Amino acid sequence: MFYLPNTPMKTFKHKTILLTGASSGIGEAMAFQLNDPTSTLLLTARSTEKLNAMKHQLEKEGVHVETFPFDLSTPGAAGELHQQIEEAGFAPDVLINNAGFGIRGRFEDASAEELENMLTLNVTNLVSLTRHCLPHMLDSGDAGILNVASTGAYQPVPFFASYAASKTFVLFFSEALYDEYAGRGITVTCLSPGSTRTNFHDRADSPRKIFGPQESAEKVARVGLEALLNGKRARISGIQNMISSYLGYFAPRMVSTAVGKYLFSPEKPAH
Ligand SMILES: NC(=O)c1ccc[n+]([C@@H]2O[C@H](COP(=O)([O-])OP(=O)(O)OC[C@H]3O[C@@H](n4cnc5c(N)ncnc54)[C@H](OP(=O)(O)O)[C@@H]3O)[C@@H](O)[C@H]2O)c1
């Protein structure tokens, strides 16, 4: 059939939820919003101490939490992480691919290794983790995937070229899977945040204010989790971000690229 309606999950109750990038920013906010005593939270990121502190805090609220400290920027890491999760006796019904980072600046100023690490985290391991989690999700028939892209996904962005293109991959990959799994018990949602108050900008050295005020990680997390529960295909957080993304998407490429070149110029300070 050409189009099959997608049945949303409707609830996180009694679900096993795997969340990447759980140690800060949007991921951390999502973890605290997913604090349901009937669900199991599997939290992963590199910062072991931060994950343990979150586990301690969430367990006080009666949530079952397991932590899996992992660096997902190396090839094969998603498979190893999934194997550890399986060996610990868990099978995620919900996968939130949130971990990611960006590198702003002239393309020649980032090393090939930094770029490879970013693309492995933002793209390769996102696909691989999704693939590893899929068989159980198909068996469960009431599953969901939330992939975190960016408003940068909607147009090419000079001086943020590889990062923005990695997020275009996430957006198009997610939207394609949404239709591929429609009617098969898995919804796939893509969340695109605009500028959000997290550690992202320090690591990326990118300007915080682009269009209007920054959003809080808590607001963006809520928008993403609601979109996932409602089985939405793609959701941009915030009206201003929605308008700027669609303008960038529908404008002629040479126009949207010129705007991006101005906004993300390395001469512009990050703060
Ligand atoms: N903030 C924004 O303005 C903005 C805008 C658009 C899209 N986004 C996207 O939103 C997502 C979340 O970012 P955020 O804003 O919440 O930034 P953040 O506070 O820097 O959080 C990034 C998360 O990813 C994890 N991470 C980073 N490198 C990793 C690695 N090599 N292996 C495993 N985990 C790693 C970090 O944990 P550890 O450091 O402990 O590993 C952290 O938990 C990212 O995909 C980002 O691209 C953010």
The ligand as an SDF file (V2000), in Angstrom:
LIG
                    3D

 48 52  0  0  0  0  0  0  0  0999 V2000
   22.1510   22.8450   21.8590 N   0  0  0  0  0  0  0  0  0  0  0  0
   21.8100   23.2040   20.6460 C   0  0  0  0  0  0  0  0  0  0  0  0
   21.7350   24.4150   20.3230 O   0  0  0  0  0  0  0  0  0  0  0  0
   21.4430   22.1530   19.6180 C   0  0  0  0  0  0  0  0  0  0  0  0
   20.8440   22.5830   18.4320 C   0  0  0  0  0  0  0  0  0  0  0  0
   20.4960   21.6390   17.4700 C   0  0  0  0  0  0  0  0  0  0  0  0
   20.7410   20.2950   17.7030 C   0  0  0  0  0  0  0  0  0  0  0  0
   21.3340   19.8880   18.8560 N   0  0  0  0  0  0  0  0  0  0  0  0
   21.5840   18.4500   19.0350 C   0  0  0  0  0  0  0  0  0  0  0  0
   21.0380   18.0330   20.2720 O   0  0  0  0  0  0  0  0  0  0  0  0
   21.7080   16.8560   20.7080 C   0  0  0  0  0  0  0  0  0  0  0  0
   22.0250   16.9940   22.1810 C   0  0  0  0  0  0  0  0  0  0  0  0
   22.9790   18.0230   22.3480 O   0  0  0  0  0  0  0  0  0  0  0  0
   22.9130   19.0840   23.5500 P   0  0  0  0  0  0  0  0  0  0  0  0
   22.5470   20.3790   22.9810 O   0  0  0  0  0  0  0  0  0  0  0  0
   22.1180   18.5380   24.6760 O   0  0  0  0  0  0  0  0  0  0  0  0
   24.4700   19.1910   23.9030 O   0  0  0  0  0  0  0  0  0  0  0  0
   25.3230   18.6490   25.1340 P   0  0  0  0  0  0  0  0  0  0  0  0
   24.8330   19.2370   26.4000 O   0  0  0  0  0  0  0  0  0  0  0  0
   26.7390   18.8780   24.7260 O   0  0  0  0  0  0  0  0  0  0  0  0
   24.9990   17.0900   25.1580 O   0  0  0  0  0  0  0  0  0  0  0  0
   25.5810   16.1820   24.2710 C   0  0  0  0  0  0  0  0  0  0  0  0
   25.4380   14.7750   24.8180 C   0  0  0  0  0  0  0  0  0  0  0  0
   26.0930   13.8680   23.8950 O   0  0  0  0  0  0  0  0  0  0  0  0
   27.0550   13.0870   24.6220 C   0  0  0  0  0  0  0  0  0  0  0  0
   28.2220   12.7930   23.8110 N   0  0  0  0  0  0  0  0  0  0  0  0
   29.0680   13.6870   23.2420 C   0  0  0  0  0  0  0  0  0  0  0  0
   30.0900   13.0560   22.6440 N   0  0  0  0  0  0  0  0  0  0  0  0
   29.8800   11.7230   22.8500 C   0  0  0  0  0  0  0  0  0  0  0  0
   30.5930   10.5550   22.4820 C   0  0  0  0  0  0  0  0  0  0  0  0
   31.7420   10.6300   21.8100 N   0  0  0  0  0  0  0  0  0  0  0  0
   30.0930    9.3470   22.8450 N   0  0  0  0  0  0  0  0  0  0  0  0
   28.9340    9.2680   23.5440 C   0  0  0  0  0  0  0  0  0  0  0  0
   28.2070   10.3400   23.9280 N   0  0  0  0  0  0  0  0  0  0  0  0
   28.6860   11.5520   23.5810 C   0  0  0  0  0  0  0  0  0  0  0  0
   27.4450   13.9770   25.8110 C   0  0  0  0  0  0  0  0  0  0  0  0
   27.8960   13.2000   26.9070 O   0  0  0  0  0  0  0  0  0  0  0  0
   29.4310   12.9700   27.3130 P   0  0  0  0  0  0  0  0  0  0  0  0
   30.1740   14.2430   27.0870 O   0  0  0  0  0  0  0  0  0  0  0  0
   29.3110   12.5510   28.7440 O   0  0  0  0  0  0  0  0  0  0  0  0
   29.8770   11.8540   26.4380 O   0  0  0  0  0  0  0  0  0  0  0  0
   26.1230   14.6280   26.1670 C   0  0  0  0  0  0  0  0  0  0  0  0
   25.3770   13.7820   27.0060 O   0  0  0  0  0  0  0  0  0  0  0  0
   22.9360   16.7060   19.7970 C   0  0  0  0  0  0  0  0  0  0  0  0
   22.6950   15.6880   18.8580 O   0  0  0  0  0  0  0  0  0  0  0  0
   23.0500   18.0620   19.1140 C   0  0  0  0  0  0  0  0  0  0  0  0
   23.6500   17.9760   17.8430 O   0  0  0  0  0  0  0  0  0  0  0  0
   21.6840   20.7910   19.8270 C   0  0  0  0  0  0  0  0  0  0  0  0
  1  2  1  0
  2  3  2  0
  2  4  1  0
  4  5  1  0
  4 48  2  0
  5  6  2  0
  6  7  1  0
  7  8  2  0
  8  9  1  0
  8 48  1  0
  9 10  1  0
  9 46  1  0
 10 11  1  0
 11 12  1  0
 11 44  1  0
 12 13  1  0
 13 14  1  0
 14 15  2  0
 14 16  1  0
 14 17  1  0
 17 18  1  0
 18 19  2  0
 18 20  1  0
 18 21  1  0
 21 22  1  0
 22 23  1  0
 23 24  1  0
 23 42  1  0
 24 25  1  0
 25 26  1  0
 25 36  1  0
 26 27  1  0
 26 35  1  0
 27 28  2  0
 28 29  1  0
 29 30  1  0
 29 35  2  0
 30 31  1  0
 30 32  2  0
 32 33  1  0
 33 34  2  0
 34 35  1  0
 36 37  1  0
 36 42  1  0
 37 38  1  0
 38 39  2  0
 38 40  1  0
 38 41  1  0
 42 43  1  0
 44 45  1  0
 44 46  1  0
 46 47  1  0
M  CHG  2   8   1  16  -1
M  END
$$$$
